[in-house]
Amino acid sequence: MPIQFEKVSYTYEKKSPFAHDALKGVDLLLEEGKTSAIVGKTGSGKSTLIQQMNALLNPTEGKVIIGDFINSANKKERSKDLFSLRKKVGMVFQFPEYQLFEDTVEKDVAFGPRNFGMKKEEALQAAHEALRRVGLDESFDKRSPFQLSGGEKRKVAIAGILATKPSILVLDEPTSGLDPASAEETMALFEEIKKDGTTLILVTHDMDLVLKHADQVVVMEEGEIKKVCTPEELFSLSLEEYSLDTPKVYRFAKKAIEKGIPLSLEGLHDVSSLAEALCKALRKEKK
């Protein structure tokens, strides 16, 4: 299901001397089944924006429409069934492993389904399915989550979200604190989940992730949407205006072009596509 923001504003500590406008009249459509990256420097409004999606925050003005659900500044218009909305919109916060609390892995993962009304056996089945989905076999079910490695804890936390079978996954800095191999494995998992039709919302400062995984990019600054485009369109521009880094692949490619290598930026998403483009460019030079 798509996510539609209509004239959404949000003010922290409204009607106080410390009032701060975190969102200002946001109009935005996040497409169903796609990966939308929300980017911008710290304080641009990214976190406030995503918290409107499952009504952790209610707009000060405007509304957010997700399928049949409405999160509106108007209380009469606002959907009452927040449990169903939060089941559909799963939030994977930064360092989700810090939220683990049960004495066994399976109990921790089953907590979400139980909280949404599943019976114990049903919830455990959902938990086991989610654990297998993230690559943790039966040997992990009865173990304490606090005795696992950092990467394994992250997988358990993600499984806890997947067990509720959300239609939309909001990922807040999903690779933060992970080594490169674990980060790649985590993003590969989300790409597999996306193939089932799940909509992914990626909030990150890592432009390499944006280039490789996003279908569209939403650039935010001081609570406003400054640009909505593809990663290729964004990274072909000068990014100083938005205080964004250039992905490593693009930095290398632009240096190669400066050295006279006839390299095309089109279709560059990662190191593999860069290597392939370089080989093609060098073959052309030899001819």
N, C-alpha and C positions, 0 to 999 in steps of 0.2 A: 504494500500500500504506500502511495506517495505521502510526503509530508509537506503541507502547505502553511507557510507563515503569511498572515495578512495584517500589515500595519502593526507589527508587534513591537511594543516598547516595554522596557522594564526599568523601574527605578528602585534602587536599594535605599532603605531608610527614608521613604517618602514622607513628606511633611515634617522633616526634621532639618536642623542646620547641616546635617551630614549627607543630605540627599545626593545620590549619584545616578545619573542616567547610564545604565549599562547597555541597553538596547534602545535604538531610536528608529521607530517606524520601519521595521524590517519586513520586506516583501521577498519571499523566497520559496522556490519549489525544489524539493529534493526527490529525485525520481525513484520509483519503485524498482527493486532488483539491481540497482547500481551502487557503486561506491562513491560517495561524496566526501571529499576532504574539506574540513573547515580549518583554515589557516589564518595566521595573523600574530602579531607580537603579543606578549603578555599584557593583559588588560584590555584587549580589543573586544571582548564580549563573547568569546567562544564558549566558555563554560556556562555562562548565563543562557546562551542560545540553546545548548543541548539539554539543559535542565527544564526547558519549557516542553520538551518532547514527551515526557512522561509525567508532567505536572508536579515535578519536585518544586518548581516555581510556577506561579500563575502570572500571565502577562498583566502589566499595569494598564496597558491599552492594547487593543487588537486581539487576535486569536490565532491558535495553531490547530489545524485540522488534520487528523490522521485517521483515515477510513471514516468510521461512524463516530469517532471520538472528537470532541472539541474541548480544547483548553483555552478558555476565554477570560478576558478581564471582566466580562459580564457574568456574574454568578448564576443568573437564571439560564444563561445559554451554555454554561459549563457542564460537561458530562459528569454524572455522579459516580459512574462505575470505574473508579480509578484502578481497582484491582485488575480488571480485564485489560485496561490500557497498559499497565505496567507489566503484564504478562506478555503483551505483544511487542513492547519496546524494552529490550534488555540493555542494561547499562553496564559496560565493563570499564570501571574506573581505573585510573592510574594506580598501580600497585594493588590490584584486587586481592592478592594473597594476604594482605594485612587484615582482611575481613573474615578470614577463616576462624571458626570458633568451636566446632563440634569435636568430639573425641575420636571419631573415625571419618575417613574420607567419604564413605558412602552416605553417612548421616549428614555431613556438611552439604554435599551436592543435592541430597533429597530435601533439604530445608526449604528451598524455593518452591518446588512443587507442592509440598505439604502446606506451605503458607498460602498457596493459591487454591487449596481445597482438595487436593488429591488424597486418597487413602494411603496408608503407610506402604502397603505392598506395591501399589501403583507408582508411588513416588520413588521407591527404591528401584523399581524397574527403569523408570525414567532416568534415575541417577546412574545406573549401570550403563545404559545406552549412551549417555553423555560422556561418561568416563572412557568408554571404548572409542568414542568419536575423537577424543583429544589424545588418544594413544596410550591410555593407562589401563593395563589389563587387570584381571581379577585379583592379582596379588596386592593391589593397592587398596581394595575395598575396605578392609578391616584395619588398615594402618592409620596411625595418627597423622593428620596433615602437618603437624608441627615437627615431624621427624623426616620430612621430605626435603629435597633440594629446592632451591629457589625456583628453578624452571618447572619442577613438578608441582610446587604449590600454585604457580601461575596457571597451570593446566587444570588443577582441581577447581580453582576459582572460576575459570572460564566454563568448565563443565557445569558448575552451579547455575550459571546463566542459561546455558544451552538446554538444561534439563526442563526448563519451562517452555521450550519451543517458541522463542520469539520470532516475529516476522521481521523485526528491525533490530539490528545490533548497533549500539553506539559505543565506539571504541575510543577511550580517552588515553592518548599516549600508550598504545598497547604494547610497544616494545621497550618502554622505559625500563632501564636497569637490567636488561637482558644482554647476554653476549651475542655476537653476530649470528652464530649458528642457531641459538634459541630464538632469536628475533625472526630469522628467516623461517624457521619451523612454525612459529606462531602465526605469521602472516600467511603461510601456505595453508594452515588450518582454516583461517578466515576466508581464504579464496575458495576452499572446498565448500564451506558453509554457504557462500554466495551462490554457488552453482545450483543450490536447492531453491533459489529465488529470494533468499534473504537480502534485505536492503542493509547496506553497511554505511555508517556515518563515522568517518575517521577524523579525529581531532589530533593534530600532531604538529610539532616543530620540525620534524624530520622530512625534508623535501625529497630525499631519496625514496621514502615510502610513498609519498604523494605521486611522484613520477611513475613509479612501478605499479601502483595499485589503484589509483583513483581514476574514475571516469569523468568526474567534474570536480572543479575546485571552487570553493567559496572563500574569497579573501575578505577578512573583516578588519576594520580599523575604527577605534573609538565608538564601538556600538553600532556601526553602520556596515552595510554590504558595499564594498568598493568594486568588486569584480566577480563575475561568475563565468567560468570558461573551462576549457580542457587543460590538462597539465602542459601539453605541448605549447598551447597558446600563451600560457602564463610564463613559462620558462624561456620563451623566445624574447621576452621583454626584459628591460632593466628592472631588477627587483629591489633596488635601493629605496624606491618610493614606498614600498610596502614593508620594508625591514625584514625581508625574507632572504634566506640563503639560496644560492644556486645549487642544484643537485650535483654531486661529484661527477656523474656521467656527463652532464652538460658542460661542466667546467673543463674537463679533459677534452671533450669534443671541440669546444671553442678554441682551446689552446692549439689543437691539431690544425684547425682551420687557419689560425693565425700563422702557422708554420708552412702553410701552402698546401696542406692535404685537402683534396676536394671531398670533404665529408659532409653528408647530409644529416641534419638534425632530426629529420622526419623518422618516426618509428623508434627512437631511442628511449628505452625504458629502464634498462639495467646493463650490467657489465657484459652479458652475453650478446645483447643486441648491439652494443657499442663495438665489441670485437668483430662481429659480423660486418658491421658497416665499415670499419677500418679496413678489413680484408678486401672488401669490394672496392673501396676508394684506392687502395694501394695497387690492386690489379689494374684499375683504369689508368693509373699513372704509368705503369710499366708499358702499357700499350701505346 
